[in-house]
Amino acid sequence: MDLGLSGKIIVVTGGASGIGAAIVRAALAEGARPVIVDRSKSEVDAFQVFADLTHPQNCRRAVAETLEKFGAIDALVNNAGVNDRVGLARGSPAEYAASLERNLLHYYNMAHYALDALKNSRGAIVNISSKTALTGQGETSGYASAKGAILALTREWAVELLPYHIRVNAVVPAEVMTPMYRNWLNAFPDPEKKLDQIVARIPLGKRMTTADEIAAMVVFLLSSQAAHITGQHLFVDGGYVHLDRALG
């Protein structure tokens, strides 16, 4: 299937590794020209803007450098974030605010600064959320509330941007094996036992979702094949969120 993304300029935050890197690879495979916005050097060969997105001026600079290089932005993928384990008891008001800076505020800032370019291209936005927004996880108030807000912003922006034919959707992963996830597993006394416990609760196939499976949904939503899809929350999770946990 030709997704019609050849030559499209797709900005991917957090595109240097993990799910973001998989999205960049999928975009390249479709002939798009992805722009990686990340503070770490990318594992994928594509144009990169090095930026710490917790600072609003860096979001503005990332957009400006993209437009200077390519002259357009056809799509924005808001993906950068980290499950930083800032909880209600194990945390503080200052740490909670910092977690929102890491996981939420740059979604708004990137969309705000890219908006004029997206209007010109009648582009699309895909926001990466998390199952924690719906299931809770415990001891991660900052990350969970940021991911819940991202789902709300997806619907809000989809309405606000209807007159400009800009589509806005969210992809909701559950358990995806990434370098960051592996680091989290390795903090347990028996990482493989912990992994076995997790995959036992994933209904479809009793396996983790791959980053490439998330990326496939993202590039589809950015494409002309998804031209009448907006304001949706798409779950790529093997049934983790909505199917009965007793299945595990």
Secondary structure as GFF3:
##gff-version 3
##sequence-region A 1 248
A	DSSP	beta_strand	9	13	.	.	.	ID=ss1
A	DSSP	alpha_helix	18	29	.	.	.	ID=ss2
A	DSSP	beta_strand	33	38	.	.	.	ID=ss3
A	DSSP	beta_strand	47	50	.	.	.	ID=ss4
A	DSSP	alpha_helix	56	70	.	.	.	ID=ss5
A	DSSP	beta_strand	75	78	.	.	.	ID=ss6
A	DSSP	alpha_helix	93	100	.	.	.	ID=ss7
A	DSSP	pi_helix	101	105	.	.	.	ID=ss8
A	DSSP	alpha_helix	106	121	.	.	.	ID=ss9
A	DSSP	beta_strand	124	128	.	.	.	ID=ss10
A	DSSP	alpha_helix	132	135	.	.	.	ID=ss11
A	DSSP	alpha_helix	141	160	.	.	.	ID=ss12
A	DSSP	three_ten_helix	162	164	.	.	.	ID=ss13
A	DSSP	beta_strand	167	173	.	.	.	ID=ss14
A	DSSP	alpha_helix	179	185	.	.	.	ID=ss15
A	DSSP	alpha_helix	191	199	.	.	.	ID=ss16
A	DSSP	alpha_helix	211	222	.	.	.	ID=ss17
A	DSSP	three_ten_helix	224	226	.	.	.	ID=ss18
A	DSSP	beta_strand	233	236	.	.	.	ID=ss19
A	DSSP	three_ten_helix	245	247	.	.	.	ID=ss20
###
